Amino acid sequence: MVLAMAGFASMDAASKWMVRDYSVAQLMWVRYGFYCVFVAMLVRKAGLLHTARTRRPWLQATRAFVAVIEAGAFVLAFRYLPLADAHALGSASPLIVVALAVPMLGEKVDLRRALAVVVGFLGVLVVVRPGFAELSWPLLIPLCAAFLWALYQILLRLCARTDTSDTTLLWSAAIGLLASSCVGPLNWVPMTGTAWGFMVLISLLGAGAHLALTKAMQFAEAAAVQPYSYTLLVWAAVLGAVIYGDIPDGWTFAGAALIVGSGLYTWHRDRLDGKGG
């Protein structure tokens, strides 16, 4: 999960750079085009038709479509909001996952895990301590994306019960390309060589992050890995400092310590529970 968050943060930082000059629809279309190529290469030995077989095609298609809308919403948010603000609002998704995991997955969320998620969210509040001066419509974009991201992870967990990670990746790529092809060509703007290079990088980061996330959901309960998703804020802070010159201050480091600490505590408790401690 930590590796997945690093990949997503890097992908978002590159997307914020690209969305200044190109439409969200065009970026999503190119991104999923490269994504399909990478996934096809990954599953070529097993065969596309064999890998695509699933007992729950509608669930896979719904999950993949939710991922497309969520990804497009976040890229759109980066056009109007700073990277840190968008990620701060998106950090509400782990709480939503914990809430949805009980009715949709039948998972039990114990008090320790719930408290760890709450502590992680408090860390988010420390990082964004100034808050937002006024409620404007762009702030609703990452909030909607946070709900879609939480729903995606729940659906991903359901898919992991019957399908392999390669099957899930293939459906993500195919549905994503199909959906983005409906809107991507409408406002096409010629891309420079540098832009194409960025899109290859974004696609590679997205494919790797989704693979890591799929593996995380395959090996652990959705609620158990949620505190680790808060590390996305840490990666975003580092990338913001390196790429955009946004240097985190002491409050940001304090909030990051709470976020990482909650994840490490959950990991420690899971180890103890696994040993019967």
C-alpha positions, 0 to 999 in steps of 0.5 A, a space after each residue: 500500500 505504501 508503494 502504491 501511494 508513492 506511485 499515485 503521488 508521483 503520477 499526480 505530480 506529473 499530471 498537474 504539470 500536464 493539465 496546464 496545457 492539455 484537457 483532462 479527457 485527452 490526458 486520460 485517453 493517452 494515459 489509458 492507451 499506454 496503460 493498455 500496452 503495458 498491461 498487454 505486455 504483462 499478461 502476454 504469456 498467459 494470453 489476453 483472452 485467458 487473463 480476461 476471463 472472470 466470473 463477475 464481468 459486471 463487477 469488474 466493469 463497474 470497478 474499472 469505470 469508477 476508477 476512470 471517473 475518479 482519476 479524471 476528477 482528481 486530474 481536474 482538481 489539480 487544474 484548480 487546486 494546489 497539489 497538497 489541498 487536493 490530496 488533503 481533501 482526498 485523504 477522507 477516502 480511508 474513513 469512507 473505506 472503513 465505513 463501507 467495508 462493514 456493509 459491503 464486505 462484511 468486515 469487522 473493524 475493531 477499535 484499534 484499527 478505527 482509532 488508528 484511522 482517526 489519528 491518521 486523519 487528525 494528522 491530515 488536519 494538522 498538515 492543512 491547519 489553515 483550512 480553506 477560506 471559503 467553500 467554492 465548487 472546485 473543492 467539491 471535486 476532490 471530495 467526490 473523487 475521495 468517495 469514488 476512490 473509496 468505492 473503487 477500493 471496496 469493489 477491488 476487494 470484492 474482485 480480488 476474492 475471485 479474480 487474479 491481479 492480472 485479470 483486474 489490471 487487464 479489465 482496468 486498462 480495457 474499460 479505461 481505454 474504451 471510456 476515455 476513447 468516447 471523449 478523448 479525441 473531441 478536443 485533441 491538441 498536438 502534443 510535444 515530444 516532452 509531453 509524450 515522455 511525461 505521458 509514458 511516465 504517468 502511465 508507467 507509474 499508474 500501472 505500477 501503483 494499481 498493481 501494488 494496490 491490487 496486491 495489497 487488497 488481495 493479501 489484506 482486509 480493506 480496513 486493515 491497510 487504510 492507515 497506510 494510505 495516509 502516506 500519500 500525504 507524505 509523498 505529496 509533500 516531498 514531491 511538492 517541495 522538489 518539483 514545485 518548490 513548496 517546502 513543508 514547515 514544522 506543522 506539516 512534518 508533525 502531521 506527517 508523523 501522526 499519519 505515518 505513526 498510525 500506519 506503523 501502529 496498525 502494522 504492529 497490532 496486526 502482527 501481534 494479532 496474527 501471532 495471537 498476541 
